[in-house]
Amino acid sequence: MENKPLGLKKSSDFKNIQENGQKKVISHWLMIGWLINPEGQTRYGCTISRKVGPAVIRNKLKRWVREYFRSAASTRQLPPVDINVIFRPKDAKFYKELEHESLHRALEKAIGILS
């Protein structure tokens, strides 16, 4: 069975990661929370506050995270964990100017920590 990542949907999943999982600051603008998944499946989700920016920016970041996990699952084995990608509040201009490759590198660093 392939390790196709699924999205975290329920607030109880996010709360479980927050209360029982581990956290790691990846950069000054990105943090991850994770918890070992006993089912052996990779699941991911995003937490993005309104302080990050307008809906257009928040949705763009979520799309980029989804794209990263889908492409990573097809190119390599992801660890069996529940991952919450947390964008830390910065000024709106920072996220507007954030490049796709910067987010990709930060998520690669995060997955490297989990592996």
N, C-alpha and C positions, 0 to 999 in steps of 0.2 A: 504494500500500500504506500502510495506516495505521501509525502509530508506537505500537503497543500495547506497554506496558512488560512485560518478562518478569522473572521472579525469578532472581537468581543462586543456583545450587544447589551447585556444586562448590567444594570448599575450594581448588582450584587457581585458580578465578576470584577468590576473595577474596585469596589470596596474591599473585596477579598485580597486583591493584590496590594492595596494600600495598607491594610491592617496586618497581613501575614507575610507579605513579600519583602524583597530587598529593593533598595534604591541606589542609583548611581548617577552622579552628575557627569554628563558627557562633555558639555561645553557650557559656557555662560548662558546659553539660550535653550539648551536641550537637556532633558533628564529622562531616565527610564526607570520604571518599576517593573519587577518581574517576579514570577512565582512558578515553581516547577509544576508542570501539568501532568498528573498521574495517567492521563489517557494517552500520553505520547504524541500529542498533537500540538502544533504551534498555533497560538491564537494571538492576535494583536489588536490594539485599540489606541485611540488618541485622546488626550485631554488637552483642550485648547481653550483658554479663557477668552472672554470678550476683550480683555485688556491687550491681547496680542494684536488685534486690529479688526478691521471690518470683516464682514462675512465672506467677501471675495477672497481675502488673504487667508482666512482660516480654512476655507474650502480648498484652496490651492494647496495648502500644507497637507491637509488630509488626503488629497488625491496623490500627492507625491509619496506619502507614507504607504498608501495602498499599492502604488506602482512598485515601490522598492521591495515590499514583501512578496509580491507576486513574482517579480523577476528573480529575487534571491531564492525563492523556493524552486524555481526551474533550473537554476545553475548550481545549487549546492544544498547540502542537508542543513536544515535549520534545527536548533535545539528544541526539545519538547517543553516549551515554557509558555506561560501567558505573559505577554509584554504590553505594558502601557507606555506609550511615547508621550511625554509631557513637555509641552512648549512653555517655557518660562516667559512671563510678561516682559517685554521690551517696548521701546517706542515703536509706533506703527511703521515708521520709515525703515527701521531695521529689517523687519520681515518682508516689507515690500521690495527691498533691494536684495534679499537673500537669494542666492543662486541655487538651482536644483542640485548641482554637484556638491555644494557645501552640505546640504542635508543628506545627500547620499553618503558622503564621507563620514559624517557624524553617525549615521545609522550603521555603517560598516564597523565603526569603532565599537558601537554598542553591542552588536552581534558578536564581535570578537571577544568581548568581555564575558558574554554568556557561554561561549563555546568552550 
